[in-house]
Amino acid sequence: MSFKAFGLGFHHLGLAVRKPDSATDFLYRLGYRIGKVVLDVEQNVNLVRCAHSVMPSIELVYPTDTSGPVSELLERAGESVYHTCYETSDVKASVDAIETAGHRVVCVRTAKPAILFGGREVSFYYVGGFGLIELLSSERGPMSGGTDVA
Amino acid sequence: MEERLKRAIAAVLGLEEREVTNDAGPGNIKNWDSLKQMQIMLALEDEFDVRFSDDEIHQLTSYRSILLALKGRVEG
């Protein structure tokens, strides 16, 4: 992977949907490999990784039976791409570099292990004038196994 | 200050200025959600040339609390 400015490498787009069926069918027909559904208890959302040989990876995010953060988003904006995820070997250095470049960065959720990425830590930031970004640590955390795309 | 504040909040939320009442907040303005909250606070940083902490950005979730914080900075 080639890293560019801010030490960030593109990882995936986060797509919020009400239900996964239509989205997974659409992506499958586009040639995506559809991963298993993973319940992220921490975020109270269901997640599905979708990978393609040439198209950007997509993380489908849809609500559980109880209201969570994505429910609010869906109510306001409907199905939509709502975050961009980048991989970095040093989250703090990347955030510092973005701020040094003059962008306003607000921490939305501090780093927590993500079951979808084998325990690697993810954190969320809002970049003024850009939107929500997810930063995925390159380092593997104490959890193991992960859930890769089938 | 109150007028500028209401104008700035209204602009982010796509409302008329008069719709931002003294009691305004996520509880009575439907599209004042967590994303709009951040957009409001960053817009206010530009408008009033102030800087809020991350905690303030997440916690100042009403017109009144924002006004109080702004007064402490701009007039303090």
gemmi code that builds the backbone of each chain (N, CA, C; Angstrom):
import gemmi

chains = {
    "A": [
        ("MET", (0.842, -1.193, 0.000), (0.000, 0.000, 0.000), (0.880, 1.248, 0.000)),
        ("SER", (0.549, 2.203, -0.831), (1.339, 3.426, -0.854), (0.647, 4.488, -0.009)),
        ("PHE", (1.389, 5.067, 0.923), (0.828, 6.096, 1.782), (1.177, 7.466, 1.214)),
        ("LYS", (0.228, 8.354, 1.335), (0.449, 9.682, 0.794), (0.415, 10.692, 1.932)),
        ("ALA", (-0.100, 11.865, 1.663), (-0.111, 12.929, 2.665), (-0.796, 12.471, 3.945)),
        ("PHE", (-0.323, 12.965, 5.039), (-0.859, 12.678, 6.376), (-0.616, 11.222, 6.809)),
        ("GLY", (0.140, 10.487, 6.068), (0.380, 9.085, 6.408), (-0.846, 8.213, 6.247)),
        ("LEU", (-1.764, 8.640, 5.403), (-3.022, 7.905, 5.241), (-3.063, 7.151, 3.926)),
        ("GLY", (-3.544, 5.936, 3.982), (-3.825, 5.173, 2.780), (-5.297, 4.815, 2.754)),
        ("PHE", (-5.920, 4.983, 1.606), (-7.359, 4.691, 1.519), (-7.639, 3.240, 1.908)),
        ("HIS", (-8.719, 3.036, 2.667), (-9.089, 1.674, 3.040), (-10.488, 1.291, 2.538)),
        ("HIS", (-11.494, 2.073, 2.876), (-12.834, 1.752, 2.374), (-13.781, 2.937, 2.527)),
        ("LEU", (-14.928, 2.822, 1.881), (-16.024, 3.776, 2.059), (-17.065, 3.142, 2.972)),
        ("GLY", (-17.634, 3.934, 3.849), (-18.693, 3.446, 4.738), (-20.047, 3.830, 4.178)),
        ("LEU", (-20.861, 2.838, 3.858), (-22.170, 3.067, 3.260), (-23.258, 2.634, 4.233)),
        ("ALA", (-24.072, 3.578, 4.655), (-25.178, 3.268, 5.572), (-26.404, 2.863, 4.773)),
        ("VAL", (-26.992, 1.727, 5.150), (-28.222, 1.260, 4.500), (-29.205, 0.795, 5.577)),
        ("ARG", (-30.481, 0.814, 5.228), (-31.483, 0.371, 6.205), (-31.453, -1.150, 6.365)),
        ("LYS", (-31.339, -1.845, 5.224), (-31.245, -3.310, 5.205), (-30.163, -3.681, 4.195)),
        ("PRO", (-29.514, -4.811, 4.393), (-28.364, -5.121, 3.528), (-28.723, -5.756, 2.194)),
        ("ASP", (-29.915, -6.308, 2.060), (-30.211, -7.192, 0.925), (-29.965, -6.557, -0.449)),
        ("SER", (-30.560, -5.403, -0.673), (-30.424, -4.777, -1.992), (-28.986, -4.354, -2.255)),
        ("ALA", (-28.352, -3.812, -1.232), (-26.982, -3.321, -1.407), (-26.017, -4.468, -1.702)),
        ("THR", (-26.152, -5.568, -0.965), (-25.236, -6.690, -1.203), (-25.496, -7.297, -2.583)),
        ("ASP", (-26.742, -7.367, -2.995), (-27.053, -7.896, -4.330), (-26.457, -7.004, -5.411)),
        ("PHE", (-26.632, -5.698, -5.224), (-26.096, -4.739, -6.202), (-24.578, -4.868, -6.296)),
        ("LEU", (-23.937, -4.912, -5.139), (-22.468, -4.994, -5.130), (-21.981, -6.344, -5.669)),
        ("TYR", (-22.687, -7.407, -5.332), (-22.315, -8.744, -5.828), (-22.345, -8.775, -7.357)),
        ("ARG", (-23.376, -8.172, -7.910), (-23.496, -8.158, -9.378), (-22.430, -7.279, -10.023)),
        ("LEU", (-21.900, -6.342, -9.231), (-20.785, -5.517, -9.717), (-19.448, -6.252, -9.616)),
        ("GLY", (-19.486, -7.415, -9.020), (-18.245, -8.185, -8.898), (-17.610, -8.132, -7.528)),
        ("TYR", (-18.310, -7.575, -6.565), (-17.775, -7.523, -5.193), (-17.884, -8.883, -4.533)),
        ("ARG", (-16.908, -9.180, -3.669), (-17.009, -10.324, -2.773), (-17.637, -9.823, -1.474)),
        ("ILE", (-18.655, -10.505, -1.030), (-19.440, -10.050, 0.115), (-19.021, -10.826, 1.363)),
        ("GLY", (-18.615, -10.123, 2.390), (-18.182, -10.775, 3.624), (-19.347, -11.167, 4.510)),
        ("LYS", (-18.995, -11.756, 5.629), (-20.017, -12.172, 6.591), (-20.514, -10.966, 7.377)),
        ("VAL", (-21.734, -11.085, 7.876), (-22.282, -10.015, 8.721), (-21.612, -10.096, 10.088)),
        ("VAL", (-21.146, -8.940, 10.548), (-20.507, -8.866, 11.863), (-21.273, -7.864, 12.719)),
        ("LEU", (-21.682, -8.304, 13.882), (-22.335, -7.386, 14.822), (-21.256, -6.671, 15.627)),
        ("ASP", (-21.215, -5.368, 15.488), (-20.273, -4.570, 16.280), (-21.038, -4.042, 17.499)),
        ("VAL", (-20.851, -4.738, 18.603), (-21.601, -4.389, 19.815), (-21.248, -2.981, 20.288)),
        ("GLU", (-19.985, -2.636, 20.139), (-19.514, -1.334, 20.606), (-20.261, -0.186, 19.929)),
        ("GLN", (-20.466, -0.325, 18.632), (-21.155, 0.725, 17.871), (-22.652, 0.442, 17.713)),
        ("ASN", (-23.079, -0.756, 18.113), (-24.463, -1.169, 17.948), (-24.913, -1.081, 16.490)),
        ("VAL", (-24.082, -1.664, 15.613), (-24.417, -1.721, 14.189), (-23.999, -3.075, 13.630)),
        ("ASN", (-24.603, -3.431, 12.524), (-24.165, -4.590, 11.753), (-23.255, -4.114, 10.634)),
        ("LEU", (-22.213, -4.898, 10.358), (-21.225, -4.494, 9.361), (-20.977, -5.626, 8.374)),
        ("VAL", (-20.768, -5.255, 7.123), (-20.408, -6.242, 6.097), (-19.313, -5.637, 5.224)),
        ("ARG", (-18.199, -6.347, 5.113), (-17.124, -5.878, 4.244), (-17.350, -6.395, 2.829)),
        ("CYS", (-17.202, -5.505, 1.864), (-17.377, -5.873, 0.463), (-16.129, -5.439, -0.305)),
        ("ALA", (-15.476, -6.403, -0.943), (-14.195, -6.107, -1.604), (-14.283, -6.415, -3.088)),
        ("HIS", (-13.486, -5.697, -3.851), (-13.488, -5.837, -5.307), (-12.054, -5.716, -5.784)),
        ("SER", (-11.766, -6.339, -6.904), (-10.383, -6.324, -7.387), (-9.943, -4.942, -7.862)),
        ("VAL", (-10.858, -4.165, -8.389), (-10.457, -2.848, -8.899), (-11.287, -1.694, -8.324)),
        ("MET", (-12.425, -1.987, -7.759), (-13.262, -0.904, -7.213), (-12.978, -0.723, -5.719)),
        ("PRO", (-13.297, 0.458, -5.191), (-13.015, 0.721, -3.765), (-13.779, -0.232, -2.847)),
        ("SER", (-13.115, -0.671, -1.798), (-13.793, -1.499, -0.802), (-14.914, -0.698, -0.142)),
        ("ILE", (-15.970, -1.409, 0.197), (-17.133, -0.762, 0.822), (-17.498, -1.511, 2.091)),
        ("GLU", (-17.758, -0.767, 3.138), (-18.256, -1.343, 4.386), (-19.731, -0.979, 4.487)),
        ("LEU", (-20.581, -1.992, 4.424), (-22.006, -1.732, 4.625), (-22.279, -1.636, 6.113)),
        ("VAL", (-23.023, -0.638, 6.499), (-23.370, -0.434, 7.903), (-24.878, -0.350, 7.992)),
        ("TYR", (-25.474, -1.218, 8.800), (-26.936, -1.130, 8.954), (-27.346, -1.385, 10.400)),
        ("PRO", (-28.507, -0.858, 10.769), (-28.897, -0.868, 12.191), (-29.172, -2.271, 12.721)),
        ("THR", (-29.034, -2.405, 14.015), (-29.493, -3.602, 14.706), (-30.979, -3.402, 15.023)),
        ("ASP", (-31.518, -4.254, 15.850), (-32.934, -4.115, 16.215), (-33.195, -2.900, 17.096)),
        ("THR", (-32.128, -2.393, 17.720), (-32.293, -1.222, 18.580), (-31.627, -0.013, 17.936)),
        ("SER", (-32.116, 1.142, 18.271), (-31.639, 2.364, 17.641), (-30.176, 2.634, 17.990)),
        ("GLY", (-29.396, 2.940, 16.998), (-27.979, 3.252, 17.202), (-27.600, 4.463, 16.379)),
        ("PRO", (-26.308, 4.752, 16.291), (-25.872, 5.968, 15.609), (-26.259, 6.013, 14.137)),
        ("VAL", (-26.301, 4.849, 13.505), (-26.596, 4.861, 12.074), (-28.085, 5.107, 11.811)),
        ("SER", (-28.919, 4.822, 12.806), (-30.357, 5.060, 12.641), (-30.626, 6.543, 12.425)),
        ("GLU", (-29.943, 7.356, 13.214), (-30.097, 8.815, 13.108), (-29.675, 9.293, 11.722)),
        ("LEU", (-28.577, 8.736, 11.260), (-28.064, 9.113, 9.945), (-29.042, 8.728, 8.843)),
        ("LEU", (-29.577, 7.522, 8.935), (-30.506, 7.053, 7.914), (-31.775, 7.888, 7.896)),
        ("GLU", (-32.220, 8.292, 9.078), (-33.432, 9.109, 9.156), (-33.217, 10.459, 8.485)),
        ("ARG", (-32.000, 10.992, 8.680), (-31.714, 12.316, 8.138), (-31.366, 12.280, 6.656)),
        ("ALA", (-30.518, 11.339, 6.283), (-29.953, 11.390, 4.935), (-30.319, 10.202, 4.054)),
        ("GLY", (-30.981, 9.187, 4.620), (-31.264, 7.993, 3.835), (-29.982, 7.216, 3.573)),
        ("GLU", (-30.068, 6.251, 2.673), (-28.875, 5.467, 2.349), (-27.821, 6.391, 1.757)),
        ("SER", (-26.619, 6.316, 2.294), (-25.594, 7.244, 1.816), (-24.209, 6.807, 2.270)),
        ("VAL", (-23.216, 7.207, 1.500), (-21.829, 7.051, 1.921), (-21.563, 8.137, 2.949)),
        ("TYR", (-21.212, 7.746, 4.155), (-21.109, 8.752, 5.214), (-19.738, 8.817, 5.873)),
        ("HIS", (-18.868, 7.880, 5.569), (-17.499, 8.051, 6.048), (-16.503, 7.450, 5.073)),
        ("THR", (-15.289, 7.980, 5.143), (-14.180, 7.440, 4.372), (-13.163, 6.921, 5.364)),
        ("CYS", (-12.704, 5.696, 5.162), (-11.747, 5.110, 6.098), (-10.356, 5.093, 5.485)),
        ("TYR", (-9.390, 5.489, 6.293), (-7.995, 5.464, 5.888), (-7.202, 4.648, 6.900)),
        ("GLU", (-6.182, 3.989, 6.399), (-5.302, 3.216, 7.258), (-4.068, 4.056, 7.563)),
        ("THR", (-3.607, 3.946, 8.793), (-2.409, 4.683, 9.181), (-1.617, 3.878, 10.201)),
        ("SER", (-0.322, 4.066, 10.179), (0.520, 3.379, 11.173), (0.616, 4.187, 12.455)),
        ("ASP", (0.190, 5.438, 12.416), (0.285, 6.299, 13.590), (-0.865, 7.303, 13.553)),
        ("VAL", (-1.928, 6.979, 14.262), (-3.135, 7.806, 14.211), (-2.853, 9.232, 14.669)),
        ("LYS", (-2.157, 9.346, 15.795), (-1.906, 10.686, 16.347), (-1.091, 11.536, 15.375)),
        ("ALA", (-0.068, 10.926, 14.791), (0.763, 11.672, 13.842), (-0.054, 12.102, 12.634)),
        ("SER", (-0.959, 11.234, 12.191), (-1.795, 11.589, 11.042), (-2.726, 12.745, 11.384)),
        ("VAL", (-3.362, 12.660, 12.551), (-4.269, 13.738, 12.964), (-3.492, 15.047, 13.121)),
        ("ASP", (-2.329, 14.962, 13.744), (-1.497, 16.164, 13.910), (-1.150, 16.767, 12.547)),
        ("ALA", (-0.828, 15.907, 11.591), (-0.438, 16.395, 10.258), (-1.617, 17.067, 9.557)),
        ("ILE", (-2.797, 16.497, 9.733), (-3.989, 17.107, 9.114), (-4.230, 18.483, 9.724)),
        ("GLU", (-4.097, 18.568, 11.054), (-4.315, 19.862, 11.722), (-3.241, 20.861, 11.339)),
        ("THR", (-2.008, 20.385, 11.253), (-0.909, 21.283, 10.886), (-1.127, 21.867, 9.493)),
        ("ALA", (-1.788, 21.090, 8.644), (-2.072, 21.570, 7.291), (-3.214, 22.582, 7.277)),
        ("GLY", (-3.800, 22.844, 8.453), (-4.811, 23.888, 8.559), (-6.244, 23.402, 8.609)),
        ("HIS", (-6.424, 22.089, 8.706), (-7.793, 21.565, 8.771), (-8.241, 21.441, 10.223)),
        ("ARG", (-9.502, 21.698, 10.447), (-10.084, 21.539, 11.784), (-10.497, 20.091, 11.947)),
        ("VAL", (-9.990, 19.462, 12.983), (-10.284, 18.039, 13.211), (-10.898, 17.876, 14.599)),
        ("VAL", (-12.032, 17.209, 14.664), (-12.699, 16.955, 15.941), (-12.799, 15.443, 16.149)),
        ("CYS", (-12.359, 14.995, 17.301), (-12.466, 13.569, 17.599), (-13.928, 13.230, 17.881)),
        ("VAL", (-14.462, 12.289, 17.164), (-15.850, 11.874, 17.344), (-15.930, 10.620, 18.204)),
        ("ARG", (-15.005, 9.710, 17.997), (-14.946, 8.494, 18.826), (-13.502, 8.071, 18.967)),
        ("THR", (-13.083, 7.910, 20.197), (-11.694, 7.527, 20.446), (-11.448, 6.083, 19.988)),
        ("ALA", (-10.189, 5.726, 19.934), (-9.796, 4.432, 19.372), (-10.343, 3.256, 20.175)),
        ("LYS", (-10.944, 2.326, 19.452), (-11.448, 1.103, 20.070), (-11.192, -0.057, 19.103)),
        ("PRO", (-10.983, -1.241, 19.639), (-10.767, -2.389, 18.752), (-12.008, -2.645, 17.898)),
        ("ALA", (-11.779, -2.961, 16.645), (-12.892, -3.246, 15.735), (-12.889, -4.720, 15.384)),
        ("ILE", (-13.977, -5.384, 15.710), (-14.059, -6.818, 15.442), (-13.979, -7.095, 13.944)),
        ("LEU", (-14.483, -6.162, 13.146), (-14.484, -6.352, 11.690), (-13.069, -6.391, 11.125)),
        ("PHE", (-12.148, -5.758, 11.831), (-10.769, -5.685, 11.335), (-9.810, -6.417, 12.264)),
        ("GLY", (-10.276, -7.503, 12.810), (-9.400, -8.374, 13.588), (-8.837, -7.732, 14.835)),
        ("GLY", (-9.562, -6.800, 15.404), (-9.117, -6.187, 16.645), (-8.248, -4.962, 16.455)),
        ("ARG", (-7.971, -4.622, 15.195), (-7.228, -3.370, 14.969), (-8.095, -2.202, 15.427)),
        ("GLU", (-7.446, -1.183, 15.955), (-8.214, -0.073, 16.519), (-8.712, 0.873, 15.436)),
        ("VAL", (-9.930, 1.324, 15.612), (-10.478, 2.357, 14.730), (-10.936, 3.541, 15.577)),
        ("SER", (-10.782, 4.708, 15.015), (-11.279, 5.923, 15.661), (-11.939, 6.772, 14.578)),
        ("PHE", (-12.810, 7.656, 15.017), (-13.533, 8.492, 14.061), (-13.251, 9.971, 14.337)),
        ("TYR", (-13.094, 10.710, 13.275), (-12.841, 12.151, 13.373), (-13.722, 12.875, 12.361)),
        ("TYR", (-14.116, 14.076, 12.735), (-14.818, 14.931, 11.791), (-13.828, 15.977, 11.300)),
        ("VAL", (-13.663, 16.049, 9.995), (-12.776, 17.048, 9.406), (-13.648, 18.152, 8.835)),
        ("GLY", (-13.462, 19.355, 9.333), (-14.280, 20.485, 8.901), (-14.255, 20.645, 7.387)),
        ("GLY", (-15.434, 20.781, 6.796), (-15.519, 20.994, 5.357), (-15.320, 19.739, 4.536)),
        ("PHE", (-15.072, 18.615, 5.184), (-14.877, 17.351, 4.467), (-15.881, 16.306, 4.918)),
        ("GLY", (-15.911, 16.071, 6.221), (-16.850, 15.089, 6.749), (-16.190, 14.098, 7.677)),
        ("LEU", (-16.845, 12.970, 7.847), (-16.413, 11.975, 8.822), (-15.359, 11.055, 8.220)),
        ("ILE", (-14.258, 10.882, 8.951), (-13.252, 9.911, 8.522), (-13.054, 8.888, 9.635)),
        ("GLU", (-12.762, 7.682, 9.221), (-12.422, 6.611, 10.159), (-10.942, 6.325, 9.957)),
        ("LEU", (-10.207, 6.255, 11.048), (-8.781, 5.939, 10.950), (-8.564, 4.540, 11.508)),
        ("LEU", (-8.022, 3.688, 10.683), (-7.777, 2.286, 11.036), (-6.286, 2.095, 11.272)),
        ("SER", (-5.971, 1.645, 12.462), (-4.567, 1.442, 12.790), (-4.009, 0.248, 12.024)),
        ("SER", (-2.804, 0.418, 11.511), (-2.154, -0.697, 10.806), (-1.769, -1.799, 11.757)),
        ("GLU", (-1.563, -1.413, 13.010), (-1.133, -2.388, 14.013), (-2.296, -3.274, 14.412)),
        ("ARG", (-2.021, -4.554, 14.523), (-3.050, -5.492, 14.955), (-3.120, -5.486, 16.475)),
        ("GLY", (-4.316, -5.409, 16.999), (-4.507, -5.356, 18.445), (-4.480, -6.729, 19.077)),
        ("PRO", (-4.890, -6.810, 20.339), (-4.821, -8.074, 21.056), (-5.811, -9.123, 20.553)),
        ("MET", (-6.900, -8.670, 19.895), (-7.851, -9.641, 19.357), (-7.233, -10.265, 18.105)),
        ("SER", (-7.697, -11.385, 17.717), (-7.151, -12.010, 16.518), (-8.256, -12.683, 15.737)),
        ("GLY", (-7.929, -13.108, 14.556), (-8.892, -13.824, 13.730), (-9.536, -12.920, 12.706)),
        ("GLY", (-10.249, -11.921, 13.164), (-10.850, -10.971, 12.254), (-11.938, -11.599, 11.406)),
        ("THR", (-12.473, -10.816, 10.545), (-13.516, -11.282, 9.654), (-13.216, -10.750, 8.274)),
        ("ASP", (-12.596, -11.554, 7.487), (-12.250, -11.105, 6.152), (-13.370, -11.431, 5.179)),
        ("VAL", (-13.235, -10.834, 4.039), (-14.238, -11.053, 3.007), (-14.108, -12.476, 2.488)),
        ("ALA", (-15.245, -13.120, 2.348), (-15.224, -14.524, 1.915), (-14.774, -14.632, 0.467)),
    ],
    "B": [
        ("MET", (-24.636, 39.675, 19.950), (-24.126, 38.309, 19.866), (-25.249, 37.290, 19.633)),
        ("GLU", (-26.368, 37.496, 20.341), (-27.477, 36.546, 20.218), (-27.960, 36.433, 18.774)),
        ("GLU", (-28.048, 37.564, 18.113), (-28.539, 37.562, 16.739), (-27.564, 36.839, 15.809)),
        ("ARG", (-26.291, 37.118, 15.984), (-25.270, 36.447, 15.157), (-25.290, 34.946, 15.410)),
        ("LEU", (-25.455, 34.583, 16.668), (-25.469, 33.164, 17.016), (-26.662, 32.463, 16.374)),
        ("LYS", (-27.830, 33.064, 16.498), (-29.023, 32.444, 15.915), (-28.912, 32.366, 14.389)),
        ("ARG", (-28.333, 33.402, 13.809), (-28.179, 33.416, 12.349), (-27.242, 32.286, 11.910)),
        ("ALA", (-26.151, 32.112, 12.664), (-25.183, 31.073, 12.299), (-25.763, 29.673, 12.467)),
        ("ILE", (-26.481, 29.462, 13.581), (-27.103, 28.144, 13.802), (-28.149, 27.879, 12.726)),
        ("ALA", (-28.947, 28.889, 12.436), (-30.003, 28.729, 11.429), (-29.412, 28.387, 10.069)),
        ("ALA", (-28.295, 29.008, 9.740), (-27.668, 28.761, 8.429), (-27.242, 27.300, 8.302)),
        ("VAL", (-26.668, 26.749, 9.372), (-26.221, 25.349, 9.329), (-27.423, 24.411, 9.229)),
        ("LEU", (-28.476, 24.746, 9.977), (-29.629, 23.845, 10.034), (-30.625, 24.074, 8.892)),
        ("GLY", (-30.372, 25.095, 8.093), (-31.293, 25.376, 6.993), (-32.634, 25.887, 7.470)),
        ("LEU", (-32.602, 26.706, 8.523), (-33.835, 27.233, 9.107), (-33.889, 28.748, 8.946)),
        ("GLU", (-35.064, 29.278, 9.206), (-35.185, 30.718, 9.342), (-34.619, 31.094, 10.708)),
        ("GLU", (-34.038, 32.286, 10.788), (-33.424, 32.720, 12.051), (-34.434, 32.693, 13.205)),
        ("ARG", (-35.676, 33.056, 12.920), (-36.691, 33.102, 13.971), (-37.028, 31.716, 14.519)),
        ("GLU", (-36.686, 30.676, 13.762), (-36.960, 29.302, 14.213), (-35.968, 28.834, 15.268)),
        ("VAL", (-34.864, 29.533, 15.387), (-33.892, 29.205, 16.433), (-34.257, 30.026, 17.670)),
        ("THR", (-35.037, 29.412, 18.524), (-35.515, 30.107, 19.722), (-34.491, 29.977, 20.856)),
        ("ASN", (-34.777, 30.634, 21.950), (-33.867, 30.541, 23.101), (-33.826, 29.132, 23.691)),
        ("ASP", (-34.835, 28.359, 23.403), (-34.888, 26.975, 23.904), (-34.415, 25.959, 22.866)),
        ("ALA", (-33.860, 26.433, 21.770), (-33.521, 25.526, 20.666), (-32.455, 24.510, 21.063)),
        ("GLY", (-32.618, 23.329, 20.531), (-31.669, 22.241, 20.758), (-32.130, 21.024, 19.995)),
        ("PRO", (-31.371, 19.939, 20.091), (-31.733, 18.715, 19.354), (-33.116, 18.183, 19.727)),
        ("GLY", (-33.594, 18.499, 20.928), (-34.887, 17.984, 21.359), (-36.067, 18.604, 20.639)),
        ("ASN", (-35.883, 19.798, 20.122), (-37.022, 20.444, 19.455), (-36.707, 20.905, 18.024)),
        ("ILE", (-35.509, 20.614, 17.564), (-35.187, 20.878, 16.159), (-34.722, 19.556, 15.554)),
        ("LYS", (-35.548, 19.009, 14.693), (-35.371, 17.619, 14.270), (-34.010, 17.353, 13.619)),
        ("ASN", (-33.558, 18.245, 12.758), (-32.316, 17.916, 12.051), (-31.060, 18.393, 12.780)),
        ("TRP", (-31.208, 18.794, 14.044), (-30.035, 19.129, 14.864), (-29.498, 17.810, 15.435)),
        ("ASP", (-28.827, 17.048, 14.596), (-28.292, 15.759, 15.021), (-26.794, 15.896, 15.320)),
        ("SER", (-26.142, 14.777, 15.555), (-24.739, 14.846, 15.991), (-23.825, 15.433, 14.925)),
        ("LEU", (-24.132, 15.170, 13.660), (-23.308, 15.751, 12.592), (-23.530, 17.249, 12.504)),
        ("LYS", (-24.795, 17.650, 12.569), (-25.091, 19.085, 12.532), (-24.481, 19.792, 13.745)),
        ("GLN", (-24.447, 19.095, 14.869), (-23.837, 19.672, 16.060), (-22.387, 20.092, 15.775)),
        ("MET", (-21.651, 19.203, 15.137), (-20.253, 19.534, 14.822), (-20.175, 20.672, 13.817)),
        ("GLN", (-21.056, 20.632, 12.824), (-21.041, 21.687, 11.819), (-21.395, 23.033, 12.436)),
        ("ILE", (-22.341, 23.017, 13.377), (-22.709, 24.262, 14.071), (-21.508, 24.814, 14.826)),
        ("MET", (-20.864, 23.951, 15.605), (-19.781, 24.433, 16.458), (-18.588, 24.939, 15.644)),
        ("LEU", (-18.291, 24.255, 14.540), (-17.176, 24.717, 13.701), (-17.535, 26.013, 12.975)),
        ("ALA", (-18.806, 26.143, 12.616), (-19.245, 27.403, 12.001), (-19.131, 28.549, 12.995)),
        ("LEU", (-19.440, 28.255, 14.258), (-19.348, 29.292, 15.290), (-17.894, 29.663, 15.578)),
        ("GLU", (-17.016, 28.696, 15.480), (-15.587, 29.022, 15.642), (-15.158, 30.055, 14.600)),
        ("ASP", (-15.623, 29.861, 13.381), (-15.275, 30.816, 12.322), (-15.966, 32.155, 12.553)),
        ("GLU", (-17.242, 32.080, 12.904), (-18.034, 33.305, 13.060), (-17.502, 34.193, 14.184)),
        ("PHE", (-17.128, 33.565, 15.303), (-16.731, 34.353, 16.477), (-15.229, 34.302, 16.753)),
        ("ASP", (-14.494, 33.648, 15.857), (-13.038, 33.546, 15.995), (-12.656, 32.995, 17.370)),
        ("VAL", (-13.271, 31.883, 17.709), (-12.974, 31.210, 18.979), (-12.630, 29.753, 18.666)),
        ("ARG", (-12.195, 29.050, 19.687), (-11.878, 27.633, 19.526), (-12.533, 26.855, 20.669)),
        ("PHE", (-13.291, 25.849, 20.323), (-13.912, 24.977, 21.325), (-13.112, 23.688, 21.451)),
        ("SER", (-13.134, 23.112, 22.648), (-12.513, 21.807, 22.827), (-13.422, 20.732, 22.227)),
        ("ASP", (-12.869, 19.541, 22.015), (-13.689, 18.449, 21.491), (-14.871, 18.167, 22.418)),
        ("ASP", (-14.615, 18.200, 23.731), (-15.700, 17.952, 24.690), (-16.799, 18.998, 24.546)),
        ("GLU", (-16.402, 20.245, 24.429), (-17.406, 21.305, 24.274), (-18.216, 21.111, 22.994)),
        ("ILE", (-17.525, 20.720, 21.942), (-18.218, 20.531, 20.667), (-19.307, 19.479, 20.786)),
        ("HIS", (-19.048, 18.461, 21.580), (-20.048, 17.401, 21.736), (-21.099, 17.733, 22.802)),
        ("GLN", (-20.723, 18.564, 23.783), (-21.605, 18.752, 24.940), (-22.451, 20.027, 24.904)),
        ("LEU", (-22.034, 21.015, 24.146), (-22.810, 22.261, 24.102), (-23.949, 22.097, 23.089)),
        ("THR", (-24.950, 21.373, 23.521), (-26.003, 20.974, 22.581), (-27.303, 21.739, 22.786)),
        ("SER", (-27.196, 23.009, 23.017), (-28.400, 23.845, 23.060), (-27.986, 25.283, 22.786)),
        ("TYR", (-28.948, 26.050, 22.332), (-28.672, 27.470, 22.081), (-28.157, 28.145, 23.345)),
        ("ARG", (-28.815, 27.860, 24.459), (-28.445, 28.533, 25.709), (-27.018, 28.183, 26.146)),
        ("SER", (-26.666, 26.895, 26.096), (-25.325, 26.512, 26.556), (-24.248, 27.063, 25.633)),
        ("ILE", (-24.539, 27.111, 24.355), (-23.568, 27.676, 23.416), (-23.398, 29.172, 23.685)),
        ("LEU", (-24.519, 29.842, 23.888), (-24.463, 31.288, 24.156), (-23.626, 31.569, 25.403)),
        ("LEU", (-23.846, 30.761, 26.427), (-23.096, 30.947, 27.677), (-21.596, 30.765, 27.454)),
        ("ALA", (-21.255, 29.718, 26.710), (-19.837, 29.454, 26.438), (-19.216, 30.567, 25.601)),
        ("LEU", (-19.987, 31.049, 24.657), (-19.480, 32.128, 23.788), (-19.264, 33.419, 24.581)),
        ("LYS", (-20.206, 33.688, 25.467), (-20.080, 34.909, 26.259), (-18.836, 34.855, 27.123)),
        ("GLY", (-18.556, 33.667, 27.651), (-17.365, 33.502, 28.459), (-16.092, 33.761, 27.690)),
        ("ARG", (-16.125, 33.480, 26.409), (-14.923, 33.660, 25.595), (-14.832, 35.071, 24.998)),
        ("VAL", (-15.925, 35.446, 24.364), (-15.896, 36.703, 23.610), (-15.896, 37.915, 24.540)),
        ("GLU", (-16.675, 37.808, 25.625), (-16.767, 38.948, 26.526), (-15.850, 38.789, 27.720)),
        ("GLY", (-15.403, 37.534, 27.968), (-14.546, 37.305, 29.129), (-13.119, 37.579, 28.789)),
    ],
}
model = gemmi.Model(1)
for chain_id, residues in chains.items():
    chain = gemmi.Chain(chain_id)
    for i, (resn, *xyz) in enumerate(residues, 1):
        res = gemmi.Residue()
        res.name, res.seqid = resn, gemmi.SeqId(i, " ")
        for name, pos in zip(("N", "CA", "C"), xyz):
            atom = gemmi.Atom()
            atom.name, atom.element = name, gemmi.Element(name[0])
            atom.pos, atom.b_iso = gemmi.Position(*pos), 0.0
            res.add_atom(atom)
        chain.add_residue(res)
    model.add_chain(chain)
structure = gemmi.Structure()
structure.add_model(model)
structure.setup_entities()
